[in-house]
């Protein structure tokens, strides 16, 4: 019962961190799968956005769009 009360009084972010990154979270396997799946989707989406941004910045730098007269407005 003390363990249940400790789990219920932890903050929201600590619960999410424990569910995603440890196997000792006192939640159902279905909840663990759902939270980890959502985290994976968000992580992949953020990495994709960073990749697209880096490729765009590299292309702009290679074509000298940033420093030259060809600045896009």
DSSP file (Angstrom, degrees, kcal/mol; ACC not computed):
  #  RESIDUE AA STRUCTURE BP1 BP2  ACC     N-H-->O    O-->H-N    N-H-->O    O-->H-N    TCO  KAPPA ALPHA  PHI   PSI    X-CA   Y-CA   Z-CA
    1    1 A X     >        0   0    0      0, 0.0     4,-2.2     0, 0.0     5,-0.2   0.000 360.0 360.0 360.0 -35.3    0.0    0.0    0.0
    2    2 A X  H  >  +     0   0    0      1,-0.2     4,-2.4     2,-0.2     5,-0.2   0.896 360.0  52.7 -65.3 -38.4    2.9    2.4    0.7
    3    3 A X  H  > S+     0   0    0      2,-0.2     4,-2.2     1,-0.2    -1,-0.2   0.895 108.9  49.8 -64.0 -39.7    4.3    1.7   -2.8
    4    4 A X  H  > S+     0   0    0      2,-0.2     4,-2.2     1,-0.2    -2,-0.2   0.907 111.6  48.1 -64.8 -41.6    0.9    2.5   -4.3
    5    5 A X  H  X S+     0   0    0     -4,-2.2     4,-1.5     2,-0.2    -2,-0.2   0.880 110.0  52.5 -67.4 -37.0    0.7    5.8   -2.4
    6    6 A X  H  X S+     0   0    0     -4,-2.4     4,-0.6     1,-0.2    -1,-0.2   0.916 110.4  48.5 -63.5 -42.3    4.2    6.6   -3.4
    7    7 A X  H >< S+     0   0    0     -4,-2.2     3,-0.8     1,-0.2    -2,-0.2   0.902 110.8  50.5 -64.1 -41.1    3.3    6.1   -7.1
    8    8 A X  H 3< S+     0   0    0     -4,-2.2    -1,-0.2     1,-0.2    -2,-0.2   0.761 110.3  49.5 -71.0 -24.2    0.2    8.2   -6.8
    9    9 A X  H 3< S+     0   0    0     -4,-1.5    -1,-0.2    -3,-0.2    -2,-0.2   0.482  86.7 105.2 -95.1  -1.6    2.1   11.1   -5.2
   10   10 A X  S << S-     0   0    0     -3,-0.8    -3,-0.0    -4,-0.6     5,-0.0  -0.435  80.4 -98.7 -73.8 154.7    4.9   11.3   -7.7
   11   11 A X     >  -     0   0    0      1,-0.1     4,-2.1    -2,-0.1     5,-0.2  -0.232  29.5-109.1 -72.0 163.2    4.7   14.1  -10.2
   12   12 A X  H  > S+     0   0    0      1,-0.2     4,-2.1     2,-0.2     5,-0.2   0.900 117.2  48.5 -59.5 -44.6    3.4   13.7  -13.7
   13   13 A X  H  > S+     0   0    0      1,-0.2     4,-2.4     2,-0.2    -1,-0.2   0.862 109.5  52.3 -69.6 -35.5    6.8   13.9  -15.4
   14   14 A X  H  > S+     0   0    0      2,-0.2     4,-2.4     1,-0.2    -1,-0.2   0.895 108.7  51.3 -66.3 -38.4    8.4   11.5  -13.1
   15   15 A X  H  X S+     0   0    0     -4,-2.1     4,-2.7     2,-0.2    -2,-0.2   0.942 111.1  47.3 -61.5 -46.9    5.7    9.0  -13.8
   16   16 A X  H  X S+     0   0    0     -4,-2.1     4,-2.5     1,-0.2     5,-0.2   0.907 112.2  50.2 -62.3 -41.4    6.2    9.3  -17.6
   17   17 A X  H  X S+     0   0    0     -4,-2.4     4,-2.4     1,-0.2     5,-0.2   0.914 112.6  46.7 -62.9 -42.7    9.9    9.0  -17.2
   18   18 A X  H  X S+     0   0    0     -4,-2.4     4,-1.5     1,-0.2     7,-0.3   0.906 113.7  48.0 -67.2 -41.4    9.5    5.8  -15.1
   19   19 A X  H  < S+     0   0    0     -4,-2.7    -2,-0.2    -5,-0.2    -1,-0.2   0.915 118.0  40.5 -64.9 -42.8    7.0    4.3  -17.5
   20   20 A X  H  < S+     0   0    0     -4,-2.5    -2,-0.2    -5,-0.2    -1,-0.2   0.921 125.7  29.3 -74.5 -44.4    9.1    5.0  -20.6
   21   21 A X  H  < S+     0   0    0     -4,-2.4     2,-0.3    -5,-0.2    -3,-0.2   0.495 113.6  52.6-104.9  -4.0   12.6    4.2  -19.4
   22   22 A X     <  -     0   0    0     -4,-1.5     3,-0.3    -5,-0.2     0, 0.0  -0.880  60.8-143.3-127.8 163.5   12.2    1.5  -16.7
   23   23 A X  S    S+     0   0    0     -2,-0.3    -4,-0.1     1,-0.2    -1,-0.1   0.367  89.2  76.8-101.1   3.5   10.5   -1.8  -16.5
   24   24 A X        +     0   0    0     -6,-0.2     2,-0.3     2,-0.1    -1,-0.2   0.164  58.5 130.0-102.3  19.1    9.5   -1.4  -12.9
   25   25 A X        -     0   0    0     -3,-0.3     2,-1.8    -7,-0.3     7,-0.1  -0.557  61.2-130.2 -75.0 133.8    6.5    0.9  -13.4
   26   26 A X  S    S+     0   0    0     -2,-0.3     2,-0.3   -22,-0.0    -1,-0.1  -0.310  72.4 103.0 -83.1  57.5    3.4   -0.3  -11.6
   27   27 A X  S    S-     0   0    0     -2,-1.8    -2,-0.0     1,-0.1     5,-0.0  -0.837  78.7 -83.1-128.6 168.6    1.1    0.1  -14.6
   28   28 A X     >  -     0   0    0     -2,-0.3     4,-2.2     1,-0.1     5,-0.2  -0.247  35.1-115.4 -71.3 160.6   -0.4   -2.4  -17.0
   29   29 A X  H  > S+     0   0    0      1,-0.2     4,-2.6     2,-0.2     5,-0.2   0.841 116.9  57.5 -63.5 -33.3    1.5   -3.7  -20.0
   30   30 A X  H  > S+     0   0    0      2,-0.2     4,-2.4     1,-0.2    -1,-0.2   0.912 107.3  46.7 -64.0 -43.2   -1.0   -2.0  -22.2
   31   31 A X  H  > S+     0   0    0      2,-0.2     4,-2.7     1,-0.2     5,-0.3   0.912 111.8  51.0 -66.1 -42.6   -0.3    1.4  -20.7
   32   32 A X  H  X S+     0   0    0     -4,-2.2     4,-2.6     1,-0.2     5,-0.2   0.932 111.7  47.9 -59.0 -45.7    3.4    0.9  -20.9
   33   33 A X  H  X S+     0   0    0     -4,-2.6     4,-2.5     1,-0.2    -2,-0.2   0.929 112.9  48.0 -61.6 -45.5    3.1   -0.1  -24.6
   34   34 A X  H  X S+     0   0    0     -4,-2.4     4,-2.4     2,-0.2    -2,-0.2   0.928 114.5  44.5 -62.8 -46.7    0.9    2.9  -25.4
   35   35 A X  H  X S+     0   0    0     -4,-2.7     4,-2.3     1,-0.2    -1,-0.2   0.920 115.9  46.9 -66.5 -43.4    3.1    5.5  -23.6
   36   36 A X  H  X S+     0   0    0     -4,-2.6     4,-2.3    -5,-0.3    -1,-0.2   0.871 111.9  51.4 -66.6 -36.1    6.3    4.0  -25.1
   37   37 A X  H  X S+     0   0    0     -4,-2.5     4,-2.4    -5,-0.2    -2,-0.2   0.920 111.0  47.4 -66.0 -44.2    4.7    3.9  -28.6
   38   38 A X  H  X S+     0   0    0     -4,-2.4     4,-2.3     1,-0.2    -2,-0.2   0.898 112.1  50.4 -63.8 -39.9    3.7    7.6  -28.3
   39   39 A X  H  X S+     0   0    0     -4,-2.3     4,-2.6     2,-0.2    -2,-0.2   0.914 110.0  50.5 -62.6 -42.2    7.1    8.5  -27.1
   40   40 A X  H  X S+     0   0    0     -4,-2.3     4,-2.6     2,-0.2     5,-0.2   0.916 110.3  49.4 -62.7 -43.4    8.7    6.7  -30.0
   41   41 A X  H  X S+     0   0    0     -4,-2.4     4,-2.4     1,-0.2    -1,-0.2   0.925 113.5  45.9 -62.3 -44.3    6.4    8.5  -32.6
   42   42 A X  H  X S+     0   0    0     -4,-2.3     4,-2.5     2,-0.2    -2,-0.2   0.899 112.7  50.8 -64.9 -40.1    7.2   11.9  -31.1
   43   43 A X  H  X S+     0   0    0     -4,-2.6     4,-2.3     2,-0.2    -2,-0.2   0.918 112.3  45.9 -64.0 -44.2   10.9   11.1  -31.0
   44   44 A X  H  X S+     0   0    0     -4,-2.6     4,-2.3     2,-0.2    -2,-0.2   0.906 112.7  50.7 -65.7 -41.6   11.0   10.0  -34.6
   45   45 A X  H  X S+     0   0    0     -4,-2.4     4,-2.2    -5,-0.2    -2,-0.2   0.916 111.5  47.6 -63.5 -42.9    8.9   13.0  -35.7
   46   46 A X  H  X S+     0   0    0     -4,-2.5     4,-2.3     1,-0.2    -1,-0.2   0.913 112.2  49.3 -65.3 -41.8   11.3   15.4  -33.9
   47   47 A X  H  X S+     0   0    0     -4,-2.3     4,-2.4     1,-0.2    -1,-0.2   0.882 110.0  51.8 -64.4 -37.1   14.4   13.7  -35.4
   48   48 A X  H  X S+     0   0    0     -4,-2.3     4,-2.6     2,-0.2    -2,-0.2   0.911 109.8  48.9 -64.7 -42.6   12.8   13.9  -38.9
   49   49 A X  H  X S+     0   0    0     -4,-2.2     4,-2.3     2,-0.2    -2,-0.2   0.903 111.9  48.8 -64.6 -41.1   12.2   17.6  -38.5
   50   50 A X  H  X S+     0   0    0     -4,-2.3     4,-2.5     2,-0.2    -2,-0.2   0.909 111.7  50.2 -63.9 -41.5   15.8   18.2  -37.3
   51   51 A X  H  X S+     0   0    0     -4,-2.4     4,-2.5     2,-0.2    -2,-0.2   0.931 111.6  47.0 -62.3 -46.9   17.1   16.2  -40.3
   52   52 A X  H  X S+     0   0    0     -4,-2.6     4,-2.2     1,-0.2    -1,-0.2   0.905 113.5  49.3 -62.8 -41.5   15.0   18.2  -42.8
   53   53 A X  H  X S+     0   0    0     -4,-2.3     4,-2.5     2,-0.2    -2,-0.2   0.911 111.5  48.4 -64.5 -42.4   16.1   21.5  -41.2
   54   54 A X  H  X S+     0   0    0     -4,-2.5     4,-2.5     1,-0.2    -2,-0.2   0.904 111.6  49.3 -66.2 -40.7   19.7   20.5  -41.2
   55   55 A X  H  X S+     0   0    0     -4,-2.5     4,-2.3     2,-0.2    -1,-0.2   0.894 112.2  48.9 -65.8 -38.4   19.5   19.4  -44.9
   56   56 A X  H  X S+     0   0    0     -4,-2.2     4,-2.4     2,-0.2    -2,-0.2   0.901 112.1  48.0 -66.3 -40.9   17.8   22.7  -45.8
   57   57 A X  H  X S+     0   0    0     -4,-2.5     4,-2.4     2,-0.2    -2,-0.2   0.902 112.3  49.5 -66.3 -40.1   20.4   24.7  -43.9
   58   58 A X  H  X S+     0   0    0     -4,-2.5     4,-2.6     2,-0.2    -2,-0.2   0.914 112.0  48.0 -64.5 -42.3   23.2   22.8  -45.6
   59   59 A X  H  X S+     0   0    0     -4,-2.3     4,-2.0     2,-0.2    -2,-0.2   0.907 112.5  48.8 -65.3 -41.2   21.7   23.3  -49.0
   60   60 A X  H  <>S+     0   0    0     -4,-2.4     5,-2.7     1,-0.2     6,-0.7   0.895 113.8  46.5 -65.5 -39.2   21.2   27.0  -48.4
   61   61 A X  H ><5S+     0   0    0     -4,-2.4     3,-1.0     3,-0.2    -2,-0.2   0.898 110.7  52.2 -69.0 -39.5   24.8   27.3  -47.2
   62   62 A X  H 3<5S+     0   0    0     -4,-2.6    -2,-0.2     1,-0.3    -1,-0.2   0.872 114.1  42.5 -64.5 -37.1   26.2   25.3  -50.2
   63   63 A X  T 3<5S-     0   0    0     -4,-2.0    -1,-0.3    -5,-0.2    -2,-0.2   0.363 112.0-122.8 -90.4   5.6   24.3   27.6  -52.6
   64   64 A X  T <>5 +     0   0    0     -3,-1.0     4,-1.3    -4,-0.2     6,-0.5   0.827  65.0 141.9  56.4  37.8   25.3   30.7  -50.6
   65   65 A X  T  4< +     0   0    0     -5,-2.7     7,-0.2    -6,-0.2    -4,-0.2   0.756  68.7  52.7 -73.2 -24.5   21.7   31.8  -50.1
   66   66 A X  T  4 S+     0   0    0     -6,-0.7    -1,-0.2     1,-0.1    -5,-0.1   0.908 120.2  25.4 -80.1 -42.6   22.5   32.9  -46.6
   67   67 A X  T  4 S+     0   0    0     -6,-0.1    -2,-0.2     3,-0.1    -1,-0.1   0.663 111.4  65.7-101.2 -18.0   25.5   35.2  -47.2
   68   68 A X  S  < S-     0   0    0     -4,-1.3     3,-0.5     2,-0.1    -4,-0.1   0.022  98.5 -81.7 -95.8-160.3   25.2   36.4  -50.8
   69   69 A X  S    S+     0   0    0      1,-0.2    -4,-0.1     2,-0.0    -1,-0.1   0.562 111.5  79.9 -77.8  -9.5   22.9   38.6  -52.8
   70   70 A X        +     0   0    0     -6,-0.5     2,-0.3    -7,-0.1    -1,-0.2  -0.018  57.9 150.3 -92.7  32.1   20.5   35.7  -53.2
   71   71 A X        -     0   0    0     -3,-0.5     2,-0.3    -5,-0.1    -5,-0.1  -0.476  47.1-126.6 -66.6 126.9   18.8   36.0  -49.8
   72   72 A X              0   0    0     -2,-0.3    -1,-0.1    -7,-0.2    -2,-0.0  -0.566 360.0 360.0 -77.4 135.6   15.3   34.8  -50.1
   73   73 A X              0   0    0     -2,-0.3    -1,-0.1     0, 0.0    -2,-0.0   0.391 360.0 360.0-116.4 360.0   12.7   37.3  -48.9
